[in-house]
Structure formats: C-alpha cells, structure tokens
Amino acid sequence: MAEQTMVGALNMALARAMTDDHDVVLFGEDVGKDGGVFRVTDGLLDRFGPDRVLDTPLSEAAIAGVAVGAAAQGLRAVAEIQFSGFAYPAIDQMVNHAARLRNRTRGRLSCPMVLRMPYGGGIRAPEHHSESPEAMFAHIPGLRVVIPSSPRRAYGLMLAAIRDPDPVVFLEPKRRYRAVREDVPDDGVALPLDRCFIERDGGDVTLVAWGAMLAECHTAAEALAGKGVQAEIIDVATLKPFDADTVCASVEKTGRCVVVQEATLTGGFASEVAATLAERTLAALRAPIERVAGWDTVMPLPRLEALYMPGVARIVAACDRAMSYA
C-alpha cells in the first residue's frame, strides 16, 4: 500500500481496470502522449499501447459520440473531457444517445461508458475551467453522476463506474487532485455506487456535501465541536441515483441539516436534497434546512474566486442559524 494523491489514485484505478478487463479503452484530448492536462493518465499509453489509449481531436461531441458507439459494441469506454466547462458540446450525445440506449433498444444494448472530467474551482483557472455542472447531469434520466471526495474514494468509485453497465458521468474535483495523500491499496475493490457515506458521526446537525466541499465541512465540524455542537457529515458521492435513505435517517436523528455545494445556488443539487428532506422528514426537523452555495453569477476569476466559493465561515454560520432554533 502506498500513499496516493487523488491523481495517483485515479491513475491506479484506470490501470487496474485496463489490466483486469481488456475491453476497457481510454481516450480524450492529450490523454496519451502528454498523460492528460492534470497527468491523471500519465504512463498509461506506454503500458497499454495506442490501441487502448488514444489521443483525440479537439471535439468533445466526437469524444462522447465515439464513446457511445464503442460502448454499444461491447467495449468499456472511458472518455475524458479536459475541463467540465468544455462538456457542453458532448451533452447531445449524452442526453440523446448514452442515457437512452438501454430504453431505446428495449434492453438489447447498454452503454458501459464513463465520461470523466475535472470540475469545480479553487485553482484560479481562466473562464470555462471552474464550473460545477453536477445538477445539470443529474437531471438527465439514465445517467449516473459520481463525485469522489478523497484519493481512496476516487479509486473505488472509478472502478465501480467503469464496471457499471450503464453510462456514468464522473466529476473529479480538481482542487483536491493533489491536496491530500491517503493510503490507497491497489486491490481492485470497488466502492458501492448509489449510496452515501457517513464521514463523521454527530447528533446535533447534519452536514451534507460532495466533492471538494467535504474538506470545508470537516474543518467546520471541528470549529463547531469547540462550541459543543456535534456535526454529522455525509458524503453524497453518487448524486444520481441519490441515496435519500441515508441522509433522511441522519436528519431524523439530528433534526437539522445544512447542505453545502460549490455550484450556484439556484437549481443546484442542494435544492434536490432539501426538497427530499422536506417531503420525508418534515416532522423531525427542528430548524429550516440551510443551503450554502456559490453565488448566482459566473465565477469571478481569478481575484474574487475565494469570495465566490463556500468557505468554513459560511458553513459554521449556517449551522449556528440552525442551532438557534429551540
């Protein structure tokens, strides 16, 4: 077992998947010779050859379309979009083909593909490099949406996504790519999809988040503990299908919930979480559900990025408001 960053863990998972299953193919812009813009695919071309690791032209629509065709013919396609802000030309293929293939063919064909991409802010990148489009993908029937929050979780969830028989959108929080190291065993064991993970036990307030926001939630929980408030932290991990049972059980225990997302507030996935809790746990709620999110504007890069993104102070303030109710 060796310590890995999220980049290293993803690279290790891709290599493991390609070693275990010769039908796994990888392609995208600069994923071969250059190893990807963040080096997630570094060294895979040398290990597995140009028939399985392919550099593509600068066409996200073509990348997604080739992935759909390859998956329909029995391969397991892992396609990289270089930044999530460039994914919009691929939406046609994902909505009209990848997500519908099983229903369209009455189950005769499936679409075992992963569309993976770095997403989110925090690295002071230029325009089109810092979006958080998870709610858009989660709204599409037939797509799974998976977001890892740590190196170990990235390894297990990537393996599960590649092995899934249906299309998965895999969003990688690039702010966490090299922010932390963990011991990650290369054991080929996948983590379960479609379920949340309880990161920290607590009885006073439930913090719900995904991706890079888990780090802020852990820091906020430590600050709250200093005030005698015990926060339970839930990593959603798979946004679609959403494991509402785990979140509802936590809120029924704590009576309070703060949902944290990096994306803009309006129409975000935090709203889906809040609506589900309102429908299923209203009698248990002791305070209004709080949402902490980005502002409803294009991220003001680069100088005001830190003010745009939800931070520890805003999370703690939301928890304080929730705790102020009797």
ABEGO torsion letter per residue (X at the ends): XBBBBAAAAAAAAAAAAAAABAABBBBEBGABAAGEAAGAABGAAAAAEAAABBBBBBBAAAAAAAAAAAAAAGBBBBBBBABAAAAAAAAAAAAAAAAAAAAAAGGABBBBBBBBBBBEBGAGBBBGAABBAAAAAAABBGBBBBBBABAAAAAAAAAAAAABABBBBBBBBAAAAAABBBBBBBAGBBBBBGBBBBABBBAABBBBBBEAAAAAAAAAAAAAAAAGBBBBBBBAGBAOBBBAAAAAAAAAAAGBBBBBBABBABGBAAAAAAAAAAAAAAAABABBBBBBBBBBBBBBOAAAAAAABBBAAAAAAAAAAAAABX
